Amino acid sequence: MPNIKSAAKRVKTAAKANLRNRSVRSELLTYRRKVEEAIASGDKAAATALASVYASKLDKAVKKGVIKHNTADRKKSRSTLAVAKLA
């Protein structure tokens, strides 16, 4: 446990941020899984809609500072390409 008051506050703040970031990351994984399932089932309409929502969630995660923008761009690109490959 920290001895300095400001350090103790930072520990509390970091713990709160950790919880927030973990929930955002979990949500991103859930949407990625949904997109992959839609692609696997061959439902292009659902996959397109879910990929759009997934891209939006990635952008919001970047805005909150949970992930870096290059990571989000890479993930958006891969999901979009996978949806586009559906016939």
C-alpha positions in Angstrom: 0.0 0.0 0.0 1.4 3.5 -0.8 2.5 5.8 1.9 1.7 9.0 0.1 -1.8 10.3 -0.2 -1.7 11.1 -3.9 -0.2 7.7 -4.7 -3.1 6.0 -2.8 -5.6 8.1 -4.9 -3.8 7.0 -8.1 -4.2 3.3 -7.1 -7.9 3.8 -6.7 -8.2 5.7 -10.0 -6.2 3.1 -11.8 -8.4 0.3 -10.4 -11.6 2.1 -11.7 -10.0 2.7 -15.1 -9.0 -1.0 -15.2 -12.6 -2.1 -14.6 -13.9 0.3 -17.3 -11.2 -0.8 -19.9 -11.8 -4.4 -19.2 -15.6 -4.1 -19.8 -14.9 -2.2 -23.1 -12.4 -4.9 -24.2 -14.9 -7.6 -23.3 -17.6 -5.9 -25.4 -15.2 -5.7 -28.4 -14.4 -9.4 -28.1 -18.1 -10.2 -28.0 -18.9 -8.2 -31.2 -15.9 -9.7 -33.0 -17.2 -13.1 -32.1 -20.7 -12.2 -33.4 -19.2 -10.9 -36.7 -17.2 -14.1 -37.1 -20.3 -16.3 -36.4 -22.3 -14.3 -39.0 -19.5 -14.8 -41.6 -19.3 -18.5 -40.7 -23.0 -18.9 -41.2 -22.8 -17.1 -44.6 -25.4 -14.5 -43.7 -24.0 -11.4 -45.5 -26.7 -9.0 -44.4 -26.2 -9.8 -40.7 -22.4 -9.8 -41.1 -22.4 -6.4 -42.7 -24.6 -4.9 -40.0 -22.6 -6.4 -37.2 -19.3 -5.3 -38.9 -20.6 -1.8 -38.9 -21.5 -1.9 -35.2 -18.1 -3.5 -34.5 -16.3 -0.7 -36.3 -18.3 1.8 -34.3 -17.4 0.1 -31.0 -13.7 0.0 -32.0 -13.8 3.8 -32.8 -15.3 4.5 -29.4 -12.7 2.3 -27.7 -10.0 4.4 -29.4 -11.7 7.6 -28.3 -11.7 6.4 -24.7 -8.0 5.4 -24.9 -8.6 1.7 -24.4 -6.9 0.6 -27.6 -4.6 2.4 -30.1 -6.0 3.7 -33.4 -3.7 1.5 -35.6 -5.0 -1.6 -33.8 -8.6 -0.5 -34.3 -7.9 0.3 -38.0 -6.4 -3.2 -38.5 -9.3 -4.9 -36.8 -11.8 -2.9 -38.8 -10.0 -3.7 -42.0 -9.8 -7.4 -41.4 -13.5 -7.7 -40.5 -14.5 -5.6 -43.5 -12.4 -7.8 -45.8 -13.9 -11.0 -44.3 -17.4 -9.7 -44.9 -16.6 -8.6 -48.5 -15.3 -12.1 -49.3 -18.8 -13.5 -48.7 -20.4 -14.2 -52.1 
